[in-house]
Amino acid sequence: MKAYRASLLYFKDRQAVFEQDGLLVVGPNAQGRQVVQAIGSFQSLHSGYPGLPIEHLPGRIIAPGFVDMHVHYPQLDVIGSPADGLLPWLENYTFPEEKRFAAPEYCAQAATFFIAELLRHGVTTALTFASSHTESVNALLGQAQQRNLRMMAGKVLMDQNAPDGLRDDTEQSLIDTEALIKQWHGVDRLGYAITPRFVPTSSAAQLRGAGELAAKYPDVWIQSHVAENLDEIAWVKQLYPEARSYLSVYAQFGLLRPRAVYAHCIHLDDEDRALLRATGTAAAVSPTSNLFLGSGFFDYAAADRAGHLYGLASDVGGGTSFSPFHTMLAAYYVGRTKVEGWQTKPAVSLSPQHLWWQHTAGAAQALGLSGVVGNLLPGCEADFVILNPKATALLARKTARAGSLDELLFALIVLGDDRVIEKTVISQALPS
């Protein structure tokens, strides 16, 4: 066991708790995994742990590791590529780059860099797209296993409307997916995600097969995209003219359920949002990507009225940064903007605490991992970040003037980047 003395940030029922002088105690659970044993004020806790080593971190904040609900590891090198919108960006940049992941050595170096970049930015749990090649999954999850990262990933399914080198065979793609589930799901801190890229690139047979695998393996994740771009939605309408909506196509194939996560969810109506809630399906809100590609604005007010699950995601490489601070700031911009026809009106003002919750405990809840990651309550895996609120001269000046928790967190969101992440600590398994 070990303890850390610092300021502490964590969550109870969506509300942030901040201990100015706190103590975090971590130690092994029954399975030998390092978890939070106790958290609270230093004054109330320290006498209960005589002789326990305490690492004192004055001026620092310990917070839960960030949770990224949607990110593409084969898109490292397409960040910041100019395009008129989603579909041209896929055709001109993303698909050519993803073809390179047929080579195991290319996958290995990309996976190593990708995971190092996540950790450098304080991301300790991620739901991740690989490419359509099994080699890409093996490289990523193998590297995540070496680093003890909690990672869920899957081979992309795309058997139509895709270029040579990425397009897979329907039957073989499903065989490969099941083999990867058996190989990786539940191993150490790893999980598998059944991953149709999006409706236009999967045949009805492939989507049906994906749904059958989801029914056979109910604790795996499902991930895809929905209602991101108007041209994409029109394409789906051509393919499924009888479907009520884009989202309903996934429902038709049994792909909406708890642990199903759909990126973007911008152009939904109230019936779609009710379907998300009824099925326990979550939305991965990807604000830097949506702003960069001009896709639209996630409607926070409508999502909260519907009561469906959602959380934040970087969506690298459509997203423009691995940084949770950049993602939270972009979400703030999006929440403040609602477009109705030609009118742009204020929508909601997302509080700093809620923004932080969306990228930690809220995202964990949306992934079906509440109480496991994304928080520092007792029993949670000991994934956390040590933050330096004085990492830059401007931050030091601003945070010194913070008169409330909201002012402190908002300063970090607006002015923070990877320099704020002094250290990322990952829950370790003790030798058996």
Buried (B, 14 or more C-beta within 10 A) or exposed (E): EBBBBBBBBBBEEEEBBBBEEBBBBBBBBEEEBBBBBBBBEBEEBBEEBEEBEBEEBEEBBBBBBBBBBBBBBBBBEBBEBEBEBBBEBBEBBBBBBBBBBBBEEBBBEBBBBBBEBBBEBBBBBBBBBBBBBBBBBBBBBBBBBEBBBBBBBBBBBBBBBBEEBBBBEBEEBBEBBBEBBEBBBEEBBBBBBBBBBBBBBBBBBBBBBBBBBBEEBEEBBBBBBBBBBBEBBEBBBEBBEEBBBBBBBBBBBBBBBBBBBBBBBBBBEEEBBBBBEEBBBBBBBBBBBBBBBEBBBBBBEBBEEBEBBBBBBBBBBBBBBBBBBBBBBBBBEBBBBBEEEEEEEEBBEBBBBBBBBBBBBBBBBBBBBBBBBBBBBEEBBBBBBBBBBBBBEEBBEBBEEBEEBBEBBBBBBBBBBBEBBBBBBBBBEEEE
